[in-house]
Amino acid sequence: MAKYLISFPSTAMVVPEGEWEAVVR
């Protein structure tokens, strides 16, 4: 998942923190 965040930082910023928590898990 870290690679995805690095590859698409702009997308990570658009996605709410709550959504990312679910994705990481």
Helices and strands as residue ranges (DSSP letters): H 2-7, H 9-14, H 17-24
